[in-house]
Amino acid sequence: MFNSILTLIRGRAHDAEQAFMDRNAVPLLAQQIRDAAGAIQSARRAVAIAVAQNEQEKSRQAVIVGRIADLETRTIAALQKGSGELAREAAEAIAQFEAERDASEKAQAQFTQTIGKLKATVSASEARLQELQRGERLAHAIKETQKLDTVCDNNSGLATLNDAEETLARLRAHQDRCEIAAAAMKEMDAANRPEVAIEKLANAGFGTPLGPSADGVLARLRERANSAA
């Protein structure tokens, strides 16, 4: 008997909760849509920032390439005049600039890939938001129509409204607010971790070096100097 009473209490509490959700479904949907719109706007700003950072990286790489070209010309002139010590110092500087250039190229590739995926995600989210907004207008119209329809059974009209609200609010609204940031973070983590391991192995002398060295640059420029002479 006691278990039956508890079961009845839980059943009535559930019914009361569902009735409350049904009565407030339209304003709840409106708030969820506002939250989703805010999340999409934040994602659009994040994409714009990423694009600006990528453009800055391109400008930085262009400066580095110009410095490399200038140093190579000066180093060849030093080699031709027998200034080996100065040529060596210049070669070390060139090697450092070339390493920065290569790192900038990798950063740009990651930026480009991430930006493309973020733009696609934002575009898809905006389309889903528009669908939610259309559904909100439909739900609001249904609710207003029910106020005028005093002939039909109240339960049948409410069931129709509940179906529309469950489809719009429970299956779609939550994912719009969180999938953009989670996907971007997961992508960047997956892209960065292998590079760190490879760089550590290369720096320890295992496998082919990832970046240029001063000895390699000096040998290349010495060969160019001999050819010019």
N, C-alpha and C positions, 0 to 999 in steps of 0.2 A: 504493500500500500504506500509506504513512504517513498519507494523508488518511483512509483507511478506519479506521485505528487511532484517529485523533482523533475521527472520527464515533462510533465505538463508545464511546469514553471519555465523550463528551458525552451519549450516550444513556443510559449507565449512571448518570451523575451526575444526569440528569433523573429517572430511575426512582427513585433513592435519595431525591431531594428529595420526589417525590410520595409515596413510601412513608412518609417521615417526617411529611408533612402529614396523611396518612391516619391514622397511628397517634395523632397528637395533635389530631385535628380536634375532638373533643368538648371538651377543656379550652380549646382556642383559641376555640371558639364561646362558651363560658362567659365567658371574659375579654372578648371583644368585646361581649357583652351587658352586662357590668358597665360597660364604658366608655361604651356607649350610654346606659345608665341614668344614669350620672353627668353626661353631657352634657345629658340632658333635665332633670335636677334643676337644673343651672346655668341652663338656659333658663327654667325656671319661676321661679327667683329673679329673673332679669332682668326678666321680665314683672311680677312683684310690685313691683319697684323702679320700673318705668316707671309703673305705676298710682299709686303713692304720689307720684311727682313730678308727675303730672298733677293729682292732688288738691291739691297745694301750689300749683300754678299757678292753679287755680280760686279758691283762697282769696286769692291775691295779686291776682287780677283784681277780686274783690269789694271788696277794700280800695281799690283804685284808683278803681273806680266811685263808691264812697262819697266819696272825696276830691274827685272831679270835681264831684259834686252840691253838696257843701258850698262849694267855691270859686265855682261859678256863682252860688249864692245870695248870697254875699258880694260878688261882682263887680257883680251887678245893683244891690245896695244902694249900692255905691260910685258907680256911674254915676248913679243917681237923686239922689245928693247932690253931684254934680259933681266927684268925685274921679277925674279921668281918668287921672292918673299911676298911682295905686294900681290902678285897673281894668286898665290896660295890663300892669302887672306880674302881676296875677292871671291875665290872659288868657294870658300866656306860660307860666305854670305849668300852666294847664289844657291848653294845647296839648301840653306835655310829657307830662302824665298820659294824655292821649288817645292819644298815640303809644305809650306803654307798654301801654295797654289793648289797642290793636290788635295789638301784637306778642304779647301774652299770648294773645289769641284765636287767632292763627295757630299759636302753639306748642301750644295745646290741640288744635287740629285735627290737627296732625301726630302728637301723642301718641296721640290716639284712633285714627287710621288705623293707626299702627304697632302699637299694642297689640292691635288686632283681628287683624291678620295674624300677630303672634307667638303669640297664643292659638290660632289655627287651626293653626299649624305645630306647636306643642307637643302639641295634641290628636292630630294625625295621627301624630306621632312616638311618642306613648304607645301608640297602637293598633298601630303596627308593632313596638314593643318587646314588647308582649304576644304578638304572633304569633311573634316570635323566641323568646320564653320557652317557648311551647307547642312550637315546633320543637325546642328544646333538650331538653325533657323526652322528646319522641318519639325523638330521636337517642340519648339515654341509655338509653331502654328497648330500642331496637334493639340497642345495644351489649351490654347485659346479657343479652338474649335469645340473642345470638350465642355468648356464653360457654357457654350451656347446650346449644346446638344443635351437638352434635358429629357429627351425621349428615350435615348439609348441607355443601356445598362452601364452604370458607372464602372463596374469591374472590367467589362470588355474593353472600354476605352483606355483604362489605366494599364491594362495588360499590353495593349499596342504601344503605348508610350514607354513602358518598361523595356520592351524588346528593343526599341530604337536606342534607348539610353544605354542599355547593357552593351549593345554592339559598338556604340561610339565611345563610351567612357571606359569600360573595363578592358576591352581588347586592344585599344590603340593609344589612349592618352598617356599612360605611364611610360611606354617605350620612347615616346617623342622627347621626354625631358632628360633622358640619361644616355642614350645610345651614341650621341655625337662625341662627347668627351671621352667615354670609355673606349670607343673604337680608335680614336686618335692616340690616346695614351698607350694602348696595347700595341699599336702599330709602331710607334716610336721606340718602345722598349725592345720589341723584337728586332728592329733594325739596328739598334745600337750595340746590343750585347755581343753578337758575333764579331763585330769590328774590334771591340776591346780585346777579346781573346787573341785574335789574329795579330793585332799590334804588339801585344805583350810577347808572343812567341817570336815574332820577327825581331824585336829589340833584344831578345835574349840570344839571338844568333841561330834560331831554328828556322830553316827555310829561306826563301828568297826575301831580301830586304824590301820593305814597302815603299820607302822613299829614297831619293837620291842622296849620295854621299859626296863629300868634298873631293875625295880621290877620284871618283868617277867624273865629276864635273871638270876637274883640273886636267885629266887625261883627254877628255873630249875637246876642251879648249886648246890644249897644247897641240893636238892634231890639227885643229883648224888654223892655229898660228903657223905651224910648219907648212901647211898647204898654201896659206896666203904668202908666206915668204918665198 
